[in-house]
Every structure is written in C-alpha cells, then in structure tokens.
Amino acid sequence: MFEQKGVPANRVAEARPTMKSFHLHLISDSTGETVSTIARSALAQFDGIDVVEHNWSLVRSRTQIEKLLVAIQEYRGVVLYTLVKPELEEALQKHCLSMSVPCVPVLEPVIEALGGFLTRAVQHRPGRQHELDDEYFQRINAMQFVLTHDDGQALRDIDSADVILTGVSRTSKTPTCVYLANRGLKAANVPFIVSQALPAEVLLAQKPLIVGLTTSPARLVQVRRNRLRQMNESGAESYVDLEVVRDELNTARHFFTAHRWPIIDVTRRSIEETAAAVLSLYRNRSEDV
C-alpha cells in the first residue's frame, strides 16, 4: 500500500492539494473537433474545475510541434492529442516526457483495437474523416434542407424530409434539427400553435418520421421569459402565463397522441440528447419498414 513519508495511506488523498484550475492543451492534425469533444466529455465528470484551453489544430509539421512545445513548457498542464503521423507523435511524446507533462493519445487505443481486429494497417492520413466524400455532401444537403424548412417554411416538399419535429414555441425544435442535419438527416420543424390547425402537408406526409417535442410548463415559462428579455419585448403576458402554457402543452400532447406520433420530453435533455432520442426512433422505424 502506497504511503507518503510520515502520512498514513488513508490520509494520502487528504494531504494532496485540491486543484481548482489547470491548463489543457488540445492538439490535432485536423480540425480539433474530436479531441475537443473527448476532452469536454471527460471534464464533465469533474465539478469545480476551471480549465484554460489551448487549442492547436492542423498540426502537420515538426516546426508546428516545436512551436506548441514552447507554450506547453510555459503553461504546463495536460496534453491530449490526435496525431496520426508517427514522427510527430514521437516528437510530442518525447518532449512532454522530458517536461514531466501528461501526454495522452485519445484515439490510439481505439485505432489499435480496430487494427488488430480488422488485421489492417493504419493509413496515417490526417483529417481523413473530413474528406469531401458522399457522406460529407449528404450532411451539406441536409443542412440546406433544415435552413429552407425552418419554422414551417417550404411545406410544398416537406414529405421529402427524413424527420419532422413539431411542438409549441421554444421546445428546441430548430437547434435539434440543425444537429440532426449534421448527422445527415433532412429535418424540418413545424410549430404547433393552439389557435391554428397544423398544416395539411404535415398531416398527409407519409415518408417522414414525425416527432412531438414537449417540456415542463415551469421550464417553458422560464425559457420564454429569457427569450422575451433578450429581445427586449413586453406585452406578451399569455405567452409566459403558467396556466396558459400548461394548457398549451396539454393540447399539443393530446394532439400528438391522437396521431400516434412519438413524444420526447426535452425538459432535462440537452440538444444532443434530444437528437440522439430522435435518431434512435428513426433507426428503429427504418428497421421495421
């Protein structure tokens, strides 16, 4: 059992100073999205920590490595990286080791596991996931579709959508559609307005998965109040009246249920979590067809 000199093993954790902030170097030979996402996912598990991020993207030469090592020397912390060129990785690892700086290749365990299973050699091509292939252009087309069909627009061809999201005002329809587009799905959103009938084009649509979004009345009132404050608007008492909002949500839920549309409660969900739930419904529906 490990003991510090003069400190019992069960007191080691107490003896260590609690770190409140640190420098985090995120290094990538591509856009840096992967390493940033992994870092944020890991950091979400720690409370009360302030992180100073240093982002280094498109690092593809020894000269660039040498420049960022100067910054790592000055602002010591933790290094996370995605580098596929062995010579660059070796240089980074060697210098970080000499500085006693933790240096973690976030994709290496996954690549090694896949390489061993597939018995294929790694290609070592930086940014390969961002190549202009069919999948890339599918995402671009999906994003264009979302922008064209936002907030009930361009209903004439809405039946060509993969997904239609509907719900009362401020239930995260637009940002969820944008996220789905980034996953390659053509998504449209149509507001549910109690005083107006939902467009016939939506009710007659056969191809898209239609999903109703709902939330808690209290949460929706809070979101709407913040929105009105940001827009410096007033005179919309019914828009943020708790009882009116509760009736609005109940009417929408009953309508969705009557049409047998799946309903997702977004009260405690992030945009990413809501989109993941929609994707799951979409895949399950595709498998059943």
C-alpha positions as CSV (number, residue, x, y, z in Angstrom):
1,M,0.0,0.0,0.0
2,F,1.4,3.4,-1.0
3,E,2.2,5.9,1.7
4,Q,3.8,9.3,1.6
5,K,6.6,9.8,4.2
6,G,5.0,10.4,7.5
7,V,1.5,10.3,6.1
8,P,-0.7,7.1,6.6
9,A,-2.1,5.7,3.3
10,N,-5.7,6.5,4.2
11,R,-4.7,10.2,4.6
12,V,-2.8,10.5,1.3
13,A,-5.9,11.8,-0.6
14,E,-6.5,14.4,2.2
15,A,-2.8,15.5,2.1
16,R,-2.9,16.2,-1.7
17,P,-3.8,19.8,-2.6
18,T,-7.1,20.2,-4.5
19,M,-6.5,21.6,-7.9
20,K,-9.0,24.3,-8.9
21,S,-7.7,25.2,-12.4
22,F,-5.2,23.9,-14.9
23,H,-4.0,24.3,-18.5
24,L,-5.2,21.8,-21.1
25,H,-3.5,21.6,-24.4
26,L,-5.6,20.0,-27.2
27,I,-3.6,19.1,-30.3
28,S,-4.9,17.8,-33.6
29,D,-3.6,17.4,-37.1
30,S,-7.2,18.0,-38.3
31,T,-9.9,20.4,-37.1
32,G,-9.6,19.5,-33.5
33,E,-13.3,18.7,-33.1
34,T,-12.6,15.1,-32.0
35,V,-10.1,15.9,-29.2
36,S,-12.2,18.8,-28.0
37,T,-15.3,16.6,-27.8
38,I,-13.5,13.9,-25.9
39,A,-11.9,16.4,-23.5
40,R,-15.3,18.1,-22.7
41,S,-16.9,14.7,-22.2
42,A,-14.2,13.8,-19.7
43,L,-14.2,17.2,-17.9
44,A,-18.0,17.0,-17.4
45,Q,-17.2,14.3,-14.8
46,F,-15.4,16.9,-12.6
47,D,-17.0,19.7,-10.6
48,G,-15.4,23.0,-9.6
49,I,-12.6,22.9,-12.1
50,D,-11.6,25.9,-14.2
51,V,-9.9,24.9,-17.4
52,V,-7.7,27.1,-19.6
53,E,-7.8,25.5,-23.0
54,H,-5.0,25.9,-25.6
55,N,-6.3,24.6,-28.9
56,W,-3.8,23.6,-31.6
57,S,-5.4,22.4,-34.9
58,L,-4.0,21.4,-38.3
59,V,-0.6,20.5,-36.7
60,R,1.1,18.6,-39.5
61,S,4.8,19.6,-39.4
62,R,7.7,19.3,-37.0
63,T,8.0,23.1,-36.9
64,Q,4.5,23.4,-35.6
65,I,5.2,20.8,-32.9
66,E,8.3,22.7,-31.8
67,K,6.3,26.0,-31.5
68,L,3.5,24.5,-29.4
69,L,6.0,22.7,-27.2
70,V,7.2,26.2,-26.1
71,A,3.7,27.0,-25.0
72,I,3.4,23.7,-23.2
73,Q,6.6,24.4,-21.4
74,E,5.3,27.8,-20.3
75,Y,1.8,26.7,-19.4
76,R,2.2,23.2,-18.0
77,G,-0.8,21.0,-17.6
78,V,-2.2,18.1,-19.6
79,V,-1.8,17.3,-23.3
80,L,-4.5,15.5,-25.2
81,Y,-3.9,14.9,-28.9
82,T,-4.9,13.2,-32.1
83,L,-1.9,12.9,-34.4
84,V,-1.7,10.1,-37.0
85,K,1.9,10.8,-38.2
86,P,4.2,8.6,-36.1
87,E,7.1,11.1,-36.4
88,L,5.0,14.0,-35.0
89,E,3.6,11.8,-32.2
90,E,7.1,10.6,-31.2
91,A,8.4,14.2,-31.1
92,L,5.5,15.3,-28.9
93,Q,5.7,12.3,-26.6
94,K,9.5,12.6,-26.2
95,H,9.4,16.3,-25.2
96,C,6.4,16.0,-22.9
97,L,8.1,13.2,-21.1
98,S,11.2,15.3,-20.6
99,M,9.0,18.0,-19.1
100,S,7.0,15.5,-17.0
101,V,3.8,16.6,-18.7
102,P,1.0,14.1,-19.1
103,C,0.5,13.4,-22.8
104,V,-2.4,11.3,-23.9
105,P,-3.3,10.0,-27.4
106,V,-7.0,9.9,-27.2
107,L,-7.7,7.8,-30.3
108,E,-4.7,5.4,-30.2
109,P,-6.4,2.6,-28.1
110,V,-9.4,2.6,-30.4
111,I,-7.2,2.6,-33.6
112,E,-5.1,-0.2,-32.2
113,A,-8.1,-2.3,-31.3
114,L,-9.7,-1.8,-34.7
115,G,-6.4,-2.5,-36.5
116,G,-5.9,-5.8,-34.5
117,F,-9.5,-6.9,-35.1
118,L,-9.6,-5.9,-38.8
119,T,-6.0,-7.0,-39.4
120,R,-5.5,-3.9,-41.5
121,A,-2.6,-1.3,-41.5
122,V,-3.4,2.2,-40.3
123,Q,-3.2,4.7,-43.2
124,H,-1.9,7.6,-41.1
125,R,-3.8,10.2,-43.1
126,P,-4.6,13.4,-41.2
127,G,-8.2,14.7,-41.4
128,R,-9.4,11.7,-43.3
129,Q,-12.8,11.9,-41.5
130,H,-13.3,15.3,-43.1
131,E,-12.8,14.3,-46.7
132,L,-15.3,15.5,-49.3
133,D,-17.0,12.2,-49.8
134,D,-20.7,11.3,-50.3
135,E,-21.3,11.4,-46.6
136,Y,-20.0,14.9,-46.4
137,F,-22.2,16.2,-49.2
138,Q,-25.2,14.4,-47.6
139,R,-24.6,16.5,-44.5
140,I,-24.4,19.6,-46.5
141,N,-27.6,18.9,-48.3
142,A,-29.3,18.1,-45.0
143,M,-28.2,21.4,-43.5
144,Q,-29.5,23.3,-46.5
145,F,-32.8,21.4,-46.1
146,V,-33.1,22.4,-42.5
147,L,-32.5,26.1,-43.2
148,T,-35.1,26.0,-46.0
149,H,-37.7,24.2,-43.9
150,D,-37.2,26.0,-40.6
151,D,-40.3,27.1,-38.6
152,G,-42.9,25.7,-41.0
153,Q,-41.4,27.1,-44.3
154,A,-41.4,25.4,-47.7
155,L,-44.2,23.0,-46.9
156,R,-44.6,22.0,-50.6
157,D,-41.9,19.3,-50.4
158,I,-41.9,18.6,-46.7
159,D,-42.8,14.9,-47.5
160,S,-39.2,14.5,-48.6
161,A,-37.9,15.1,-45.1
162,D,-36.5,12.3,-43.0
163,V,-37.8,13.8,-39.8
164,I,-40.4,16.4,-38.9
165,L,-40.3,17.9,-35.4
166,T,-43.3,19.7,-34.1
167,G,-44.1,21.3,-30.7
168,V,-45.1,24.6,-29.1
169,S,-42.8,27.6,-29.2
170,R,-39.4,27.3,-27.6
171,T,-39.2,23.5,-27.3
172,S,-35.8,23.3,-29.1
173,K,-37.1,22.3,-32.5
174,T,-34.6,24.4,-34.6
175,P,-31.4,23.5,-32.8
176,T,-32.3,19.8,-32.7
177,C,-33.0,19.9,-36.5
178,V,-29.6,21.5,-37.1
179,Y,-27.9,18.8,-35.0
180,L,-29.7,16.1,-36.9
181,A,-28.6,17.7,-40.2
182,N,-25.0,17.3,-39.0
183,R,-25.7,13.6,-38.7
184,G,-27.0,13.6,-42.3
185,L,-30.8,13.6,-41.7
186,K,-33.1,16.1,-43.6
187,A,-35.1,17.5,-40.7
188,A,-37.9,20.1,-40.8
189,N,-39.7,21.8,-37.9
190,V,-43.2,23.0,-37.8
191,P,-44.6,25.0,-34.8
192,F,-47.7,23.7,-33.1
193,I,-50.0,26.7,-32.5
194,V,-53.1,26.0,-30.5
195,S,-55.2,28.6,-32.3
196,Q,-54.2,27.3,-35.8
197,A,-54.5,23.9,-37.5
198,L,-51.3,22.1,-38.2
199,P,-50.6,22.4,-42.0
200,A,-52.2,19.7,-44.1
201,E,-48.9,18.9,-45.7
202,V,-47.6,17.7,-42.4
203,L,-50.7,15.6,-41.6
204,L,-50.6,14.0,-45.0
205,A,-46.8,13.3,-45.0
206,Q,-46.1,9.6,-45.4
207,K,-42.3,9.4,-45.6
208,P,-41.0,11.4,-42.6
209,L,-40.9,10.3,-39.0
210,I,-43.0,12.9,-37.1
211,V,-42.0,13.6,-33.5
212,G,-43.7,15.8,-31.0
213,L,-41.5,17.7,-28.6
214,T,-42.8,18.7,-25.1
215,T,-41.4,20.1,-21.9
216,S,-42.5,21.0,-18.4
217,P,-44.7,24.1,-18.0
218,A,-42.4,25.8,-15.5
219,R,-39.3,25.2,-17.6
220,L,-41.0,26.5,-20.7
221,V,-42.1,29.7,-18.9
222,Q,-38.5,30.2,-17.8
223,V,-37.2,29.8,-21.3
224,R,-39.8,32.1,-22.8
225,R,-39.2,34.8,-20.2
226,N,-35.5,34.7,-21.0
227,R,-36.3,34.9,-24.7
228,L,-38.5,38.0,-24.2
229,R,-35.9,39.6,-22.1
230,Q,-33.2,39.1,-24.7
231,M,-35.4,40.6,-27.4
232,N,-36.5,43.4,-25.0
233,E,-40.1,42.7,-25.7
234,S,-43.1,43.1,-23.4
235,G,-46.9,42.8,-23.6
236,A,-46.9,39.0,-24.1
237,E,-48.4,38.0,-20.7
238,S,-50.2,35.0,-22.1
239,Y,-47.0,33.7,-23.7
240,V,-45.4,33.3,-20.2
241,D,-48.6,32.7,-18.1
242,L,-48.1,29.3,-16.3
243,E,-51.7,28.2,-16.7
244,V,-51.9,29.2,-20.3
245,V,-48.6,27.4,-21.0
246,R,-49.8,24.3,-19.2
247,D,-53.0,24.2,-21.3
248,E,-50.9,24.8,-24.5
249,L,-48.7,21.8,-23.7
250,N,-51.6,19.5,-22.8
251,T,-53.4,20.3,-26.0
252,A,-50.2,19.6,-28.0
253,R,-49.6,16.3,-26.2
254,H,-53.2,15.1,-26.7
255,F,-52.9,16.0,-30.4
256,F,-49.6,14.1,-30.8
257,T,-51.0,11.1,-29.0
258,A,-54.1,11.1,-31.2
259,H,-51.9,10.9,-34.3
260,R,-49.7,8.2,-32.7
261,W,-46.6,10.4,-33.0
262,P,-43.8,9.6,-30.6
263,I,-43.3,12.3,-28.0
264,I,-40.0,13.3,-26.5
265,D,-39.9,15.4,-23.2
266,V,-36.9,17.8,-23.6
267,T,-37.2,19.2,-20.0
268,R,-33.9,17.7,-18.8
269,R,-32.3,16.9,-22.1
270,S,-29.6,18.7,-23.9
271,I,-29.9,19.2,-27.7
272,E,-27.5,16.3,-28.2
273,E,-29.6,14.0,-26.1
274,T,-32.9,15.0,-27.8
275,A,-31.3,14.5,-31.2
276,A,-30.0,11.1,-30.0
277,A,-33.5,10.1,-29.0
278,V,-34.9,11.2,-32.4
279,L,-32.1,9.2,-34.2
280,S,-33.0,6.1,-32.2
281,L,-36.6,6.4,-33.1
282,Y,-35.7,7.0,-36.8
283,R,-33.4,3.9,-36.9
284,N,-36.0,1.7,-35.2
285,R,-38.6,2.9,-37.7
286,S,-36.3,2.2,-40.6
287,E,-35.6,-1.3,-39.4
288,D,-39.4,-2.0,-39.1
289,V,-40.1,-0.9,-42.6
